[in-house]
Amino acid sequence: MDDALVVAALLLVAAAATVAVFQRDPARQAIVLSLLGLALAVLFTVLQAPDVGLAQLAVGSAVTPLMILLAVRKVRRKGHRK
């Protein structure tokens, strides 16, 4: 049972990473990156590292995508002013 759960979590991480790579729009990439962070948090929890999973959940699923979205928003606003 444990091996099947680890394999499922790894497949989820691989799928989310693949989708993130093939996204062309930076805003969509940030959203998919958030899902990838969530998948990694699940993987770390399944691998019995809940402290790493919680850190990944906070940083990888919330803070990093938020910073990327704010940067994309600021760049797009400056591009429209010209």
PDB file of N, CA, C and O in Angstrom:
ATOM      1  N   MET A   1       0.824  -1.206   0.000  1.00  0.00           N
ATOM      2  CA  MET A   1       0.000   0.000   0.000  1.00  0.00           C
ATOM      3  C   MET A   1       0.857   1.254   0.000  1.00  0.00           C
ATOM      4  O   MET A   1       0.560   2.212  -0.714  1.00  0.00           O
ATOM      5  N   ASP A   2       1.914   1.253   0.793  1.00  0.00           N
ATOM      6  CA  ASP A   2       2.767   2.430   0.866  1.00  0.00           C
ATOM      7  C   ASP A   2       3.466   2.712  -0.451  1.00  0.00           C
ATOM      8  O   ASP A   2       3.608   3.866  -0.853  1.00  0.00           O
ATOM      9  N   ASP A   3       3.905   1.647  -1.125  1.00  0.00           N
ATOM     10  CA  ASP A   3       4.594   1.836  -2.399  1.00  0.00           C
ATOM     11  C   ASP A   3       3.664   2.428  -3.449  1.00  0.00           C
ATOM     12  O   ASP A   3       4.076   3.275  -4.242  1.00  0.00           O
ATOM     13  N   ALA A   4       2.421   1.987  -3.456  1.00  0.00           N
ATOM     14  CA  ALA A   4       1.457   2.514  -4.416  1.00  0.00           C
ATOM     15  C   ALA A   4       1.185   3.994  -4.151  1.00  0.00           C
ATOM     16  O   ALA A   4       1.009   4.771  -5.089  1.00  0.00           O
ATOM     17  N   LEU A   5       1.149   4.379  -2.894  1.00  0.00           N
ATOM     18  CA  LEU A   5       0.919   5.781  -2.535  1.00  0.00           C
ATOM     19  C   LEU A   5       2.103   6.659  -2.952  1.00  0.00           C
ATOM     20  O   LEU A   5       1.915   7.779  -3.428  1.00  0.00           O
ATOM     21  N   VAL A   6       3.305   6.149  -2.771  1.00  0.00           N
ATOM     22  CA  VAL A   6       4.506   6.890  -3.176  1.00  0.00           C
ATOM     23  C   VAL A   6       4.537   7.039  -4.699  1.00  0.00           C
ATOM     24  O   VAL A   6       4.834   8.118  -5.212  1.00  0.00           O
ATOM     25  N   VAL A   7       4.233   5.971  -5.410  1.00  0.00           N
ATOM     26  CA  VAL A   7       4.222   6.020  -6.872  1.00  0.00           C
ATOM     27  C   VAL A   7       3.160   6.997  -7.361  1.00  0.00           C
ATOM     28  O   VAL A   7       3.410   7.756  -8.298  1.00  0.00           O
ATOM     29  N   ALA A   8       1.990   6.992  -6.751  1.00  0.00           N
ATOM     30  CA  ALA A   8       0.929   7.926  -7.141  1.00  0.00           C
ATOM     31  C   ALA A   8       1.353   9.370  -6.892  1.00  0.00           C
ATOM     32  O   ALA A   8       1.096  10.244  -7.720  1.00  0.00           O
ATOM     33  N   ALA A   9       2.002   9.624  -5.758  1.00  0.00           N
ATOM     34  CA  ALA A   9       2.465  10.981  -5.455  1.00  0.00           C
ATOM     35  C   ALA A   9       3.554  11.407  -6.436  1.00  0.00           C
ATOM     36  O   ALA A   9       3.573  12.555  -6.881  1.00  0.00           O
ATOM     37  N   LEU A  10       4.457  10.493  -6.773  1.00  0.00           N
ATOM     38  CA  LEU A  10       5.507  10.813  -7.751  1.00  0.00           C
ATOM     39  C   LEU A  10       4.922  11.104  -9.130  1.00  0.00           C
ATOM     40  O   LEU A  10       5.378  12.017  -9.818  1.00  0.00           O
ATOM     41  N   LEU A  11       3.926  10.343  -9.530  1.00  0.00           N
ATOM     42  CA  LEU A  11       3.274  10.597 -10.817  1.00  0.00           C
ATOM     43  C   LEU A  11       2.560  11.940 -10.820  1.00  0.00           C
ATOM     44  O   LEU A  11       2.555  12.642 -11.832  1.00  0.00           O
ATOM     45  N   LEU A  12       1.958  12.301  -9.691  1.00  0.00           N
ATOM     46  CA  LEU A  12       1.305  13.604  -9.573  1.00  0.00           C
ATOM     47  C   LEU A  12       2.318  14.741  -9.698  1.00  0.00           C
ATOM     48  O   LEU A  12       2.056  15.742 -10.364  1.00  0.00           O
ATOM     49  N   VAL A  13       3.469  14.583  -9.058  1.00  0.00           N
ATOM     50  CA  VAL A  13       4.528  15.588  -9.148  1.00  0.00           C
ATOM     51  C   VAL A  13       5.050  15.688 -10.587  1.00  0.00           C
ATOM     52  O   VAL A  13       5.240  16.787 -11.109  1.00  0.00           O
ATOM     53  N   ALA A  14       5.278  14.546 -11.213  1.00  0.00           N
ATOM     54  CA  ALA A  14       5.786  14.543 -12.593  1.00  0.00           C
ATOM     55  C   ALA A  14       4.788  15.181 -13.556  1.00  0.00           C
ATOM     56  O   ALA A  14       5.179  15.924 -14.456  1.00  0.00           O
ATOM     57  N   ALA A  15       3.520  14.896 -13.372  1.00  0.00           N
ATOM     58  CA  ALA A  15       2.495  15.487 -14.236  1.00  0.00           C
ATOM     59  C   ALA A  15       2.415  16.995 -14.041  1.00  0.00           C
ATOM     60  O   ALA A  15       2.340  17.743 -15.017  1.00  0.00           O
ATOM     61  N   ALA A  16       2.430  17.446 -12.798  1.00  0.00           N
ATOM     62  CA  ALA A  16       2.343  18.890 -12.533  1.00  0.00           C
ATOM     63  C   ALA A  16       3.574  19.617 -13.059  1.00  0.00           C
ATOM     64  O   ALA A  16       3.456  20.721 -13.591  1.00  0.00           O
ATOM     65  N   ALA A  17       4.746  19.018 -12.919  1.00  0.00           N
ATOM     66  CA  ALA A  17       5.968  19.644 -13.433  1.00  0.00           C
ATOM     67  C   ALA A  17       5.948  19.721 -14.949  1.00  0.00           C
ATOM     68  O   ALA A  17       6.379  20.720 -15.525  1.00  0.00           O
ATOM     69  N   THR A  18       5.455  18.680 -15.597  1.00  0.00           N
ATOM     70  CA  THR A  18       5.375  18.676 -17.056  1.00  0.00           C
ATOM     71  C   THR A  18       4.411  19.746 -17.554  1.00  0.00           C
ATOM     72  O   THR A  18       4.702  20.449 -18.522  1.00  0.00           O
ATOM     73  N   VAL A  19       3.274  19.866 -16.896  1.00  0.00           N
ATOM     74  CA  VAL A  19       2.302  20.898 -17.284  1.00  0.00           C
ATOM     75  C   VAL A  19       2.897  22.290 -17.072  1.00  0.00           C
ATOM     76  O   VAL A  19       2.680  23.185 -17.889  1.00  0.00           O
ATOM     77  N   ALA A  20       3.634  22.479 -16.000  1.00  0.00           N
ATOM     78  CA  ALA A  20       4.251  23.783 -15.730  1.00  0.00           C
ATOM     79  C   ALA A  20       5.265  24.153 -16.797  1.00  0.00           C
ATOM     80  O   ALA A  20       5.368  25.318 -17.182  1.00  0.00           O
ATOM     81  N   VAL A  21       6.006  23.178 -17.272  1.00  0.00           N
ATOM     82  CA  VAL A  21       7.025  23.449 -18.291  1.00  0.00           C
ATOM     83  C   VAL A  21       6.389  23.860 -19.615  1.00  0.00           C
ATOM     84  O   VAL A  21       6.923  24.715 -20.322  1.00  0.00           O
ATOM     85  N   PHE A  22       5.260  23.262 -19.953  1.00  0.00           N
ATOM     86  CA  PHE A  22       4.662  23.522 -21.256  1.00  0.00           C
ATOM     87  C   PHE A  22       3.712  24.714 -21.278  1.00  0.00           C
ATOM     88  O   PHE A  22       3.149  25.016 -22.330  1.00  0.00           O
ATOM     89  N   GLN A  23       3.517  25.389 -20.173  1.00  0.00           N
ATOM     90  CA  GLN A  23       2.684  26.598 -20.160  1.00  0.00           C
ATOM     91  C   GLN A  23       3.461  27.760 -20.755  1.00  0.00           C
ATOM     92  O   GLN A  23       4.643  27.932 -20.457  1.00  0.00           O
ATOM     93  N   ARG A  24       2.818  28.548 -21.584  1.00  0.00           N
ATOM     94  CA  ARG A  24       3.474  29.680 -22.228  1.00  0.00           C
ATOM     95  C   ARG A  24       3.260  30.990 -21.470  1.00  0.00           C
ATOM     96  O   ARG A  24       4.137  31.854 -21.469  1.00  0.00           O
ATOM     97  N   ASP A  25       2.123  31.139 -20.839  1.00  0.00           N
ATOM     98  CA  ASP A  25       1.783  32.364 -20.127  1.00  0.00           C
ATOM     99  C   ASP A  25       2.376  32.319 -18.716  1.00  0.00           C
ATOM    100  O   ASP A  25       2.145  31.357 -17.984  1.00  0.00           O
ATOM    101  N   PRO A  26       3.140  33.350 -18.326  1.00  0.00           N
ATOM    102  CA  PRO A  26       3.749  33.338 -16.990  1.00  0.00           C
ATOM    103  C   PRO A  26       2.729  33.282 -15.849  1.00  0.00           C
ATOM    104  O   PRO A  26       3.009  32.678 -14.813  1.00  0.00           O
ATOM    105  N   ALA A  27       1.577  33.883 -16.012  1.00  0.00           N
ATOM    106  CA  ALA A  27       0.562  33.827 -14.959  1.00  0.00           C
ATOM    107  C   ALA A  27       0.049  32.395 -14.786  1.00  0.00           C
ATOM    108  O   ALA A  27      -0.147  31.936 -13.661  1.00  0.00           O
ATOM    109  N   ARG A  28      -0.164  31.707 -15.877  1.00  0.00           N
ATOM    110  CA  ARG A  28      -0.589  30.301 -15.788  1.00  0.00           C
ATOM    111  C   ARG A  28       0.522  29.436 -15.216  1.00  0.00           C
ATOM    112  O   ARG A  28       0.257  28.493 -14.470  1.00  0.00           O
ATOM    113  N   GLN A  29       1.755  29.750 -15.560  1.00  0.00           N
ATOM    114  CA  GLN A  29       2.882  29.009 -14.997  1.00  0.00           C
ATOM    115  C   GLN A  29       2.904  29.143 -13.483  1.00  0.00           C
ATOM    116  O   GLN A  29       3.177  28.169 -12.782  1.00  0.00           O
ATOM    117  N   ALA A  30       2.623  30.322 -12.973  1.00  0.00           N
ATOM    118  CA  ALA A  30       2.616  30.531 -11.525  1.00  0.00           C
ATOM    119  C   ALA A  30       1.513  29.723 -10.852  1.00  0.00           C
ATOM    120  O   ALA A  30       1.709  29.187  -9.761  1.00  0.00           O
ATOM    121  N   ILE A  31       0.364  29.637 -11.495  1.00  0.00           N
ATOM    122  CA  ILE A  31      -0.740  28.861 -10.928  1.00  0.00           C
ATOM    123  C   ILE A  31      -0.396  27.374 -10.918  1.00  0.00           C
ATOM    124  O   ILE A  31      -0.643  26.672  -9.938  1.00  0.00           O
ATOM    125  N   VAL A  32       0.175  26.909 -12.020  1.00  0.00           N
ATOM    126  CA  VAL A  32       0.567  25.499 -12.078  1.00  0.00           C
ATOM    127  C   VAL A  32       1.722  25.234 -11.113  1.00  0.00           C
ATOM    128  O   VAL A  32       1.820  24.144 -10.548  1.00  0.00           O
ATOM    129  N   LEU A  33       2.593  26.220 -10.922  1.00  0.00           N
ATOM    130  CA  LEU A  33       3.668  26.076  -9.940  1.00  0.00           C
ATOM    131  C   LEU A  33       3.103  25.910  -8.532  1.00  0.00           C
ATOM    132  O   LEU A  33       3.661  25.179  -7.714  1.00  0.00           O
ATOM    133  N   SER A  34       2.006  26.586  -8.259  1.00  0.00           N
ATOM    134  CA  SER A  34       1.345  26.422  -6.972  1.00  0.00           C
ATOM    135  C   SER A  34       0.823  24.995  -6.814  1.00  0.00           C
ATOM    136  O   SER A  34       0.947  24.399  -5.744  1.00  0.00           O
ATOM    137  N   LEU A  35       0.248  24.459  -7.867  1.00  0.00           N
ATOM    138  CA  LEU A  35      -0.216  23.061  -7.824  1.00  0.00           C
ATOM    139  C   LEU A  35       0.951  22.091  -7.679  1.00  0.00           C
ATOM    140  O   LEU A  35       0.836  21.069  -7.003  1.00  0.00           O
ATOM    141  N   LEU A  36       2.068  22.413  -8.313  1.00  0.00           N
ATOM    142  CA  LEU A  36       3.264  21.585  -8.173  1.00  0.00           C
ATOM    143  C   LEU A  36       3.767  21.615  -6.731  1.00  0.00           C
ATOM    144  O   LEU A  36       4.180  20.585  -6.199  1.00  0.00           O
ATOM    145  N   GLY A  37       3.736  22.771  -6.104  1.00  0.00           N
ATOM    146  CA  GLY A  37       4.128  22.869  -4.702  1.00  0.00           C
ATOM    147  C   GLY A  37       3.223  22.054  -3.804  1.00  0.00           C
ATOM    148  O   GLY A  37       3.680  21.437  -2.842  1.00  0.00           O
ATOM    149  N   LEU A  38       1.949  22.052  -4.115  1.00  0.00           N
ATOM    150  CA  LEU A  38       1.005  21.241  -3.346  1.00  0.00           C
ATOM    151  C   LEU A  38       1.293  19.752  -3.535  1.00  0.00           C
ATOM    152  O   LEU A  38       1.256  18.979  -2.578  1.00  0.00           O
ATOM    153  N   ALA A  39       1.579  19.360  -4.769  1.00  0.00           N
ATOM    154  CA  ALA A  39       1.901  17.957  -5.046  1.00  0.00           C
ATOM    155  C   ALA A  39       3.187  17.540  -4.328  1.00  0.00           C
ATOM    156  O   ALA A  39       3.279  16.429  -3.805  1.00  0.00           O
ATOM    157  N   LEU A  40       4.170  18.428  -4.306  1.00  0.00           N
ATOM    158  CA  LEU A  40       5.411  18.121  -3.594  1.00  0.00           C
ATOM    159  C   LEU A  40       5.174  18.011  -2.089  1.00  0.00           C
ATOM    160  O   LEU A  40       5.776  17.168  -1.423  1.00  0.00           O
ATOM    161  N   ALA A  41       4.305  18.857  -1.559  1.00  0.00           N
ATOM    162  CA  ALA A  41       3.981  18.765  -0.132  1.00  0.00           C
ATOM    163  C   ALA A  41       3.331  17.425   0.188  1.00  0.00           C
ATOM    164  O   ALA A  41       3.613  16.825   1.225  1.00  0.00           O
ATOM    165  N   VAL A  42       2.465  16.961  -0.698  1.00  0.00           N
ATOM    166  CA  VAL A  42       1.852  15.642  -0.511  1.00  0.00           C
ATOM    167  C   VAL A  42       2.918  14.555  -0.577  1.00  0.00           C
ATOM    168  O   VAL A  42       2.906  13.626   0.231  1.00  0.00           O
ATOM    169  N   LEU A  43       3.833  14.662  -1.527  1.00  0.00           N
ATOM    170  CA  LEU A  43       4.898  13.668  -1.651  1.00  0.00           C
ATOM    171  C   LEU A  43       5.774  13.624  -0.405  1.00  0.00           C
ATOM    172  O   LEU A  43       6.102  12.546   0.090  1.00  0.00           O
ATOM    173  N   PHE A  44       6.149  14.785   0.097  1.00  0.00           N
ATOM    174  CA  PHE A  44       6.981  14.817   1.302  1.00  0.00           C
ATOM    175  C   PHE A  44       6.244  14.223   2.500  1.00  0.00           C
ATOM    176  O   PHE A  44       6.848  13.545   3.332  1.00  0.00           O
ATOM    177  N   THR A  45       4.955  14.475   2.585  1.00  0.00           N
ATOM    178  CA  THR A  45       4.169  13.916   3.680  1.00  0.00           C
ATOM    179  C   THR A  45       4.077  12.397   3.559  1.00  0.00           C
ATOM    180  O   THR A  45       4.170  11.684   4.557  1.00  0.00           O
ATOM    181  N   VAL A  46       3.895  11.911   2.346  1.00  0.00           N
ATOM    182  CA  VAL A  46       3.846  10.466   2.124  1.00  0.00           C
ATOM    183  C   VAL A  46       5.189   9.828   2.455  1.00  0.00           C
ATOM    184  O   VAL A  46       5.235   8.700   2.946  1.00  0.00           O
ATOM    185  N   LEU A  47       6.270  10.533   2.195  1.00  0.00           N
ATOM    186  CA  LEU A  47       7.604  10.016   2.490  1.00  0.00           C
ATOM    187  C   LEU A  47       8.007  10.249   3.945  1.00  0.00           C
ATOM    188  O   LEU A  47       9.183  10.137   4.290  1.00  0.00           O
ATOM    189  N   GLN A  48       7.048  10.569   4.785  1.00  0.00           N
ATOM    190  CA  GLN A  48       7.214  10.732   6.226  1.00  0.00           C
ATOM    191  C   GLN A  48       8.164  11.869   6.594  1.00  0.00           C
ATOM    192  O   GLN A  48       8.999  11.736   7.489  1.00  0.00           O
ATOM    193  N   ALA A  49       8.020  12.986   5.888  1.00  0.00           N
ATOM    194  CA  ALA A  49       8.749  14.201   6.222  1.00  0.00           C
ATOM    195  C   ALA A  49       7.733  15.341   6.342  1.00  0.00           C
ATOM    196  O   ALA A  49       7.712  16.241   5.502  1.00  0.00           O
ATOM    197  N   PRO A  50       6.892  15.306   7.381  1.00  0.00           N
ATOM    198  CA  PRO A  50       5.821  16.308   7.471  1.00  0.00           C
ATOM    199  C   PRO A  50       6.333  17.726   7.675  1.00  0.00           C
ATOM    200  O   PRO A  50       5.678  18.676   7.246  1.00  0.00           O
ATOM    201  N   ASP A  51       7.485  17.898   8.318  1.00  0.00           N
ATOM    202  CA  ASP A  51       8.018  19.242   8.499  1.00  0.00           C
ATOM    203  C   ASP A  51       8.433  19.844   7.165  1.00  0.00           C
ATOM    204  O   ASP A  51       8.186  21.023   6.913  1.00  0.00           O
ATOM    205  N   VAL A  52       9.050  19.060   6.326  1.00  0.00           N
ATOM    206  CA  VAL A  52       9.425  19.533   4.988  1.00  0.00           C
ATOM    207  C   VAL A  52       8.173  19.770   4.155  1.00  0.00           C
ATOM    208  O   VAL A  52       8.110  20.722   3.377  1.00  0.00           O
ATOM    209  N   GLY A  53       7.179  18.905   4.320  1.00  0.00           N
ATOM    210  CA  GLY A  53       5.920  19.085   3.607  1.00  0.00           C
ATOM    211  C   GLY A  53       5.213  20.374   3.981  1.00  0.00           C
ATOM    212  O   GLY A  53       4.665  21.056   3.115  1.00  0.00           O
ATOM    213  N   LEU A  54       5.222  20.714   5.264  1.00  0.00           N
ATOM    214  CA  LEU A  54       4.600  21.969   5.692  1.00  0.00           C
ATOM    215  C   LEU A  54       5.353  23.184   5.156  1.00  0.00           C
ATOM    216  O   LEU A  54       4.739  24.167   4.742  1.00  0.00           O
ATOM    217  N   ALA A  55       6.681  23.113   5.165  1.00  0.00           N
ATOM    218  CA  ALA A  55       7.472  24.217   4.622  1.00  0.00           C
ATOM    219  C   ALA A  55       7.215  24.368   3.126  1.00  0.00           C
ATOM    220  O   ALA A  55       7.082  25.484   2.623  1.00  0.00           O
ATOM    221  N   GLN A  56       7.145  23.247   2.421  1.00  0.00           N
ATOM    222  CA  GLN A  56       6.864  23.287   0.989  1.00  0.00           C
ATOM    223  C   GLN A  56       5.473  23.835   0.733  1.00  0.00           C
ATOM    224  O   GLN A  56       5.265  24.587  -0.220  1.00  0.00           O
ATOM    225  N   LEU A  57       4.534  23.470   1.563  1.00  0.00           N
ATOM    226  CA  LEU A  57       3.169  23.969   1.409  1.00  0.00           C
ATOM    227  C   LEU A  57       3.126  25.482   1.561  1.00  0.00           C
ATOM    228  O   LEU A  57       2.444  26.166   0.798  1.00  0.00           O
ATOM    229  N   ALA A  58       3.846  26.001   2.534  1.00  0.00           N
ATOM    230  CA  ALA A  58       3.833  27.450   2.767  1.00  0.00           C
ATOM    231  C   ALA A  58       4.587  28.200   1.680  1.00  0.00           C
ATOM    232  O   ALA A  58       4.078  29.173   1.125  1.00  0.00           O
ATOM    233  N   VAL A  59       5.785  27.754   1.380  1.00  0.00           N
ATOM    234  CA  VAL A  59       6.632  28.497   0.446  1.00  0.00           C
ATOM    235  C   VAL A  59       6.306  28.161  -1.001  1.00  0.00           C
ATOM    236  O   VAL A  59       6.113  29.059  -1.820  1.00  0.00           O
ATOM    237  N   GLY A  60       6.244  26.882  -1.319  1.00  0.00           N
ATOM    238  CA  GLY A  60       6.074  26.468  -2.712  1.00  0.00           C
ATOM    239  C   GLY A  60       4.675  26.632  -3.247  1.00  0.00           C
ATOM    240  O   GLY A  60       4.487  26.811  -4.450  1.00  0.00           O
ATOM    241  N   SER A  61       3.687  26.576  -2.373  1.00  0.00           N
ATOM    242  CA  SER A  61       2.307  26.676  -2.837  1.00  0.00           C
ATOM    243  C   SER A  61       1.706  28.066  -2.666  1.00  0.00           C
ATOM    244  O   SER A  61       0.695  28.382  -3.294  1.00  0.00           O
ATOM    245  N   ALA A  62       2.307  28.890  -1.835  1.00  0.00           N
ATOM    246  CA  ALA A  62       1.696  30.190  -1.561  1.00  0.00           C
ATOM    247  C   ALA A  62       2.622  31.361  -1.868  1.00  0.00           C
ATOM    248  O   ALA A  62       2.282  32.218  -2.684  1.00  0.00           O
ATOM    249  N   VAL A  63       3.766  31.409  -1.238  1.00  0.00           N
ATOM    250  CA  VAL A  63       4.618  32.601  -1.309  1.00  0.00           C
ATOM    251  C   VAL A  63       5.245  32.780  -2.692  1.00  0.00           C
ATOM    252  O   VAL A  63       5.146  33.855  -3.283  1.00  0.00           O
ATOM    253  N   THR A  64       5.883  31.740  -3.206  1.00  0.00           N
ATOM    254  CA  THR A  64       6.571  31.862  -4.495  1.00  0.00           C
ATOM    255  C   THR A  64       5.610  32.183  -5.640  1.00  0.00           C
ATOM    256  O   THR A  64       5.880  33.118  -6.394  1.00  0.00           O
ATOM    257  N   PRO A  65       4.486  31.446  -5.811  1.00  0.00           N
ATOM    258  CA  PRO A  65       3.565  31.819  -6.889  1.00  0.00           C
ATOM    259  C   PRO A  65       2.990  33.232  -6.729  1.00  0.00           C
ATOM    260  O   PRO A  65       2.767  33.929  -7.719  1.00  0.00           O
ATOM    261  N   LEU A  66       2.751  33.651  -5.481  1.00  0.00           N
ATOM    262  CA  LEU A  66       2.251  35.001  -5.260  1.00  0.00           C
ATOM    263  C   LEU A  66       3.265  36.042  -5.707  1.00  0.00           C
ATOM    264  O   LEU A  66       2.905  37.027  -6.351  1.00  0.00           O
ATOM    265  N   MET A  67       4.529  35.828  -5.370  1.00  0.00           N
ATOM    266  CA  MET A  67       5.568  36.771  -5.794  1.00  0.00           C
ATOM    267  C   MET A  67       5.702  36.811  -7.315  1.00  0.00           C
ATOM    268  O   MET A  67       5.898  37.880  -7.893  1.00  0.00           O
ATOM    269  N   ILE A  68       5.598  35.666  -7.956  1.00  0.00           N
ATOM    270  CA  ILE A  68       5.677  35.618  -9.416  1.00  0.00           C
ATOM    271  C   ILE A  68       4.488  36.346 -10.038  1.00  0.00           C
ATOM    272  O   ILE A  68       4.657  37.111 -10.987  1.00  0.00           O
ATOM    273  N   LEU A  69       3.290  36.112  -9.511  1.00  0.00           N
ATOM    274  CA  LEU A  69       2.112  36.796 -10.048  1.00  0.00           C
ATOM    275  C   LEU A  69       2.205  38.311  -9.870  1.00  0.00           C
ATOM    276  O   LEU A  69       1.817  39.065 -10.762  1.00  0.00           O
ATOM    277  N   LEU A  70       2.710  38.755  -8.734  1.00  0.00           N
ATOM    278  CA  LEU A  70       2.874  40.196  -8.528  1.00  0.00           C
ATOM    279  C   LEU A  70       3.907  40.784  -9.481  1.00  0.00           C
ATOM    280  O   LEU A  70       3.722  41.889  -9.990  1.00  0.00           O
ATOM    281  N   ALA A  71       4.992  40.056  -9.726  1.00  0.00           N
ATOM    282  CA  ALA A  71       6.009  40.533 -10.665  1.00  0.00           C
ATOM    283  C   ALA A  71       5.465  40.583 -12.095  1.00  0.00           C
ATOM    284  O   ALA A  71       5.730  41.537 -12.827  1.00  0.00           O
ATOM    285  N   VAL A  72       4.717  39.574 -12.485  1.00  0.00           N
ATOM    286  CA  VAL A  72       4.123  39.556 -13.831  1.00  0.00           C
ATOM    287  C   VAL A  72       3.148  40.711 -13.986  1.00  0.00           C
ATOM    288  O   VAL A  72       3.107  41.361 -15.031  1.00  0.00           O
ATOM    289  N   ARG A  73       2.365  40.963 -12.950  1.00  0.00           N
ATOM    290  CA  ARG A  73       1.400  42.069 -12.993  1.00  0.00           C
ATOM    291  C   ARG A  73       2.110  43.411 -13.161  1.00  0.00           C
ATOM    292  O   ARG A  73       1.676  44.257 -13.942  1.00  0.00           O
ATOM    293  N   LYS A  74       3.198  43.598 -12.424  1.00  0.00           N
ATOM    294  CA  LYS A  74       3.929  44.860 -12.502  1.00  0.00           C
ATOM    295  C   LYS A  74       4.585  45.034 -13.874  1.00  0.00           C
ATOM    296  O   LYS A  74       4.580  46.135 -14.425  1.00  0.00           O
ATOM    297  N   VAL A  75       5.137  43.980 -14.418  1.00  0.00           N
ATOM    298  CA  VAL A  75       5.779  44.055 -15.737  1.00  0.00           C
ATOM    299  C   VAL A  75       4.742  44.336 -16.810  1.00  0.00           C
ATOM    300  O   VAL A  75       4.988  45.130 -17.719  1.00  0.00           O
ATOM    301  N   ARG A  76       3.588  43.696 -16.716  1.00  0.00           N
ATOM    302  CA  ARG A  76       2.544  43.929 -17.715  1.00  0.00           C
ATOM    303  C   ARG A  76       2.004  45.353 -17.641  1.00  0.00           C
ATOM    304  O   ARG A  76       1.670  45.939 -18.671  1.00  0.00           O
ATOM    305  N   ARG A  77       1.914  45.911 -16.447  1.00  0.00           N
ATOM    306  CA  ARG A  77       1.445  47.299 -16.318  1.00  0.00           C
ATOM    307  C   ARG A  77       2.450  48.274 -16.928  1.00  0.00           C
ATOM    308  O   ARG A  77       2.052  49.226 -17.600  1.00  0.00           O
ATOM    309  N   LYS A  78       3.732  48.054 -16.707  1.00  0.00           N
ATOM    310  CA  LYS A  78       4.742  48.934 -17.289  1.00  0.00           C
ATOM    311  C   LYS A  78       4.767  48.820 -18.797  1.00  0.00           C
ATOM    312  O   LYS A  78       5.049  49.801 -19.485  1.00  0.00           O
ATOM    313  N   GLY A  79       4.479  47.649 -19.323  1.00  0.00           N
ATOM    314  CA  GLY A  79       4.466  47.442 -20.775  1.00  0.00           C
ATOM    315  C   GLY A  79       3.329  48.168 -21.447  1.00  0.00           C
ATOM    316  O   GLY A  79       3.468  48.566 -22.604  1.00  0.00           O
ATOM    317  N   HIS A  80       2.207  48.359 -20.773  1.00  0.00           N
ATOM    318  CA  HIS A  80       1.049  49.033 -21.346  1.00  0.00           C
ATOM    319  C   HIS A  80       1.154  50.550 -21.300  1.00  0.00           C
ATOM    320  O   HIS A  80       0.409  51.237 -22.000  1.00  0.00           O
ATOM    321  N   ARG A  81       2.064  51.090 -20.489  1.00  0.00           N
ATOM    322  CA  ARG A  81       2.201  52.545 -20.371  1.00  0.00           C
ATOM    323  C   ARG A  81       2.854  53.173 -21.588  1.00  0.00           C
ATOM    324  O   ARG A  81       2.602  54.340 -21.886  1.00  0.00           O
ATOM    325  N   LYS A  82       3.670  52.437 -22.286  1.00  0.00           N
ATOM    326  CA  LYS A  82       4.406  53.015 -23.430  1.00  0.00           C
ATOM    327  C   LYS A  82       3.553  53.239 -24.632  1.00  0.00           C
ATOM    328  O   LYS A  82       4.042  53.716 -25.656  1.00  0.00           O
TER     329      LYS A  82
END
